[in-house]
Each structure stands twice: as C-alpha cells, then as structure tokens.
Amino acid sequence: MTPRRLLGVGALIGAPLATYVGYPTLVWAVAVLRPRTFVKDAMHRPPVTFVIAAHNEAALIGAKVRSILNLDYPADRLDCIVACDGCTDDTPAVARAAGDARLHVLELPRHRGKLAAIRAALPHVRGEVIAFTDANAILEQDALSHLVVPFADSDVVVVSGAKQVSNGPEAIYWRYERWLRVRESASGSVAGADGALYAVRATAVDASARPGAADDLLISLRAAQAGGRIVFAPNARTTETASPGAARAFAARTRTVSGALFALASLPHLLRPRRNDLWWKLTGHKLLRIAAPLLMAVGTIVLIDPLPRVRTTAWTAVAGLVPALALLLVPGGDFARSARRLARYALAANLAALAGLARFLARRPIDAWTPERQAPAKTHLN
C-alpha cells in the first residue's frame, strides 16, 4: 500500500475509531487503573440559586419554575432567578404567575444571548451554589439533592447533571454520553458541563462576555481552570424531548460545535498538558469529534485517485458504502427503521460538525437565537 493510500485509509477509518473507540477505551482504562474519588455527603444541602436564561419560553417557563420551587430540597435554601432575554412574548408574566417570594424575574430589553442573560442575573444571586438549567429540561424531584452532594469536597467546583432525551436516536446518543461522563468523572474531571443542568460554586462563576462561546462549556471550564474538578452526578437527572425536526436539530448541533470552539479558543492553556487532566479529555471528547468528519472527508478525497491503478481501490470503497446506503433508503422492519434513523442522525451530526467548524473559522459567532420548543417530556428514562 502506497503512503498516499495508507494516509487515506487511516483518515477515513482511523478518525472515527479513535473518536468513538480509542478515546472511550482510554477513559475507561484510566478510571479503572487510576481512579480519583471525591468526598460525598448525602446530607450536604448548601443554599442554591437557580438561574434560567429564557428567550420566548412562555409555553414552558411556568411549569419549569414551579417544578424548581417544588423540588425535594429545603425551601429556605432554594431560590430562582429567571432572566428574560429580550422576550417578545409573555415569558416574564407567565414566570411571575408562580407567585413565590423565592422567585425573581428580570426583564432585559434586548435579545443578547444566554451568556449576557446569565451575567445580568449574577448580582441577584444569594446562594453559595448557582444551578444553571435550560427552560425545556424537566428536573426529577431529587435532581438538586444529587447535584449538590459532590460540593462536600472542596476540590469540586462544578457538577454536571445527567441529561436524558425521551426518544429517538438522541436518546441513544445521550445514554452513550452518560456512560462516557461517568468514566471521565471517575478518572478526574468531565470535559465540561452540559447546559440542561449543572451547578457551580458562586465564587467561581465567570460569565464575562466571549462572542460565540457556548455558555455551559465556557462557565464550567473557567471555574475549573485553577485546578478544581468538574464531576458528573448521574442521578441528577433531567429529561427533554428530541429536537423538533431535522433542520432544527442540525442548527442546534452547528451552534453547539461552533460554541465549543469559540469557548476553547478563549482558554487555550487548558489544552496544554499540565497537572489538570482536562487537556486530554477536551482533546478527545470535543476536538477529536469535531475533527473526525473533516479527516474522513479528506481520507475519501485522497483515496479517489485518478490513476488507473488506484481507481479500483476507490470503487471498492464506494461499493462498501452500498449496504449502508441501502440501510438508509430501503424499507424494513423495526430494527431497520431504528438503524436508519440512527445512521441519519450520525450523518447529520457529522455534517453539522463541519458547519460549526466552518462558522468558527469564518469568525461568525452565534450569540442570540430563538428556540423552538416542543411540550416537555413526562416519561423518564432509567
């Protein structure tokens, strides 16, 4: 095999293998061979302030606020701030309708994005811990109790909850993410928190402006950059419905990838080998996933060589794709339908990764957008 063909095959096959087999195997091995435990106190109940950055969430915000104020947590140690980010609907009025003294609703005149809304809420925070959550994420009753347990350890500065999606290929993806984050946490730190639900020590929160950066990744990494740990609380569960439609799912994934790159670009020192283990986890969990679709595309192009002696190899590679294409297009039973949906989801996610990378390279940040929500899910996954 020529060096050119070896390079092409390596990029086409090696990139996804390294991303979805190599990195998880490495994390699992480190978690088993060099585990890092942390102090857990099941009765730890610090004062907590929830912050919800909401833009045009009138359909969901009422149920969201009531669910938070009714959590299985001491009422005198819990309050909630809803930062209405330039809403043009009834989000502020619906939130206030909860009628609870522990609730504070901010109305911001302009739609500037989640990070700006969070920044506006911080002066009103009273808790020792700030819990951030999305308007469409439904918390289980004991989610907060599980979320704060790791804060009994002074080395823990961020705790990420466990996001679940009620159905479809996204549900499978988030079960995989849960498995991976459990092992990352057991081996040190998780590669950033997820915005559905995460908590940060109030003294460690930095929400200063960074155009285009994903707020959850940026805030959690800033909190941990001095050496603190980001850990995962698998029993602090939230549930969401799947993204409403392929176009919206693609846009959300594009925004996620772009936001991750803008966040990491602002914290380059975290990607340098040092005592903190975030550098290799951010590389494997974030950057490698984003790079894999590009490497696979490059590998495909390299293999399609116009020379006759290599043309046969290219056609062999194309022929190998026929069963996958048939799986996407040919009707079948329940298993075939599920496989097709998963394959389409994976393809869309990889294309969105390329789109997010393109936005980052073109310096086109996404700070403000209008969410389109479905009704919240009522079915919880185990």
Secondary structure, 3 states (H helix, E strand, C coil): CCHHHHHHHHHHHHHHHHHHHHHHHHHHHHHHHCCCCCCCCCCCCCCEEEEEEECCCHHHHHHHHHHHHCCCCCHHHEEEEEEEECCCCCHHHHHHCCCCCCEEEEEECCCCCHHHHHHHHHHHCCCCEEEEECCCCEECCCHHHHHHHHHHCCCEEEEEEEEEECCCHHHHHHHHHHHHHHHHHHCCCCCCCCCCEEEEEHHHCCCCCCCCCCHHHHHHHHHHCCCCEEEEEEEEEEEECCCCCHHHHHHHHHHHHHHHHHHHHCCHHHHCCCCCCHHHHHHHHHHHHHHHHHHHHHHHHHHCCCCHHHHHHHHHHHHHHHHHHHHHHCCCCHHHHHHHHHHHHHHHHHHHHHHHHHHHHCCCCCCCCCCCCCCCCCCCCC
